Amino acid sequence: MNAQASRRTIAPPPRQPARATRRKRAMPGETKRDKFLRIGQYRVTNALLSIRLVGNLADTKTYEWKPEDAVLMVTAMQEALDMVSTRFTRANKPERPEATFRLDMPSSVTAGARVGD
């Protein structure tokens, strides 16, 4: 058997199953307070970095946007922040808002179709 034929018959290595979550297990001896502080610091830091990146969109040298777009984006973020604040001040958990945000697609992307036409 030649080298090419033997390469074709070799099966690829088995794939590892994808992990459904990336949850870190609690540290041994970690209290609920310790866990809150550890995870809270991580999540708030990521949120602040993401907000800073949204702020970069205000650069008119790089992006073209309308004041209405900015109002929609800031309003969506403010509503999410208000919901977080409510969850910390209420005993019962309110419904979670949708976790996605979408502006209208530019007319060039939607092949001339405009919202409201």
N, C-alpha and C positions, 0 to 999 in steps of 0.2 A: 504494500500500500504506500502511495506517495505521501509527502508531507501535507499537501493541500487537502487531500481527502481526509486525512486524520484530523485536521483542524476543523473541518465541517461537522464531524461527528461528535466533537467534544461539547458537552452541554455547558451552558453558562452557569456560573455559581448560583446557588439558590439565593433568592432575594430575602432580606430580612423583612418581617412584617412591620408596617408603619405603626408608630406609636400613636394611639388615639389622642393622648394628652401629653403635655410636657410638665405635668405636675411634679413638683419636688416634694419628696416625703418630708414630714415634719422632722426636725432635728431631735435627737434623743434629749428628753428633758425640756423641750421647748414648750413654754406656756402659750396660751391663746394670745396674750399680750405681746410676747416675743414674736409670734407668727404675724400678728397684725402689723407690728413695726417693720418687720423684715419685708413683707409683701407690699405694705403701703408705701414704703420708701421707694421700692422698685417701680411700682405702678405710677406714682405721682411724678417721679423723675421722667419716665417715658412719656407721660401725658404732657409735661412741660416742654420736653424736646419736640414733640409733635406739634404743639401749639406754636412754638418758635418757627418750625418749618412752614406752617400755614401762614405765618406772618411774612415769610420770605416772598409769598405770592403777591405782596403789595408792590414789589419792584416793577415799575412801569417800563424800565429798560428791557426787562426780560419777558414780562407778561402783559397781556392786554385784558383788562377787566372793566366791568361796569360797576358803579356804586351799588346798584341793586344786588350784584353778585356778592359783594363784600358784606352787605347787610344780611343776606341769606346765610352766609357762612358764619358770621359772628353770632347771629340769632340761634343757629343750630347748636353751636358750641355753648352758648349761654344757657339754652334750655337743658342741655345735658348736664352742665354744671349745677343748675338749679335742682335737677332731679337727684344728683348725688347729695347735695345739701339736704334735701328733703329726706332722703333715706337715712341720713345720720341723725336727724332730729325727730323722726317718727318711729313709733314702735312697729307699725305694720308697714310692709314693703309695698310701695306703689308699683304700678306696671312699668316695665322697662321700655324706654322709647326705642325706636328702630335704630340699629347700630350702624346704619349707612347714611351717607349724604350724597346727593347728586344734584348738580346744576344742570340746566338745560344744555343739550348738546348743541354745538355750533351748527349753523345752517349748512356749512360745507360738509359736515359729517353726516347729517341726516338727508343729504341729497335735496336740499331746498325746502324740505318740510319744516314748518315752524309751528311752535306750540301756539294754539289759539286760532290757527288759520282754518 
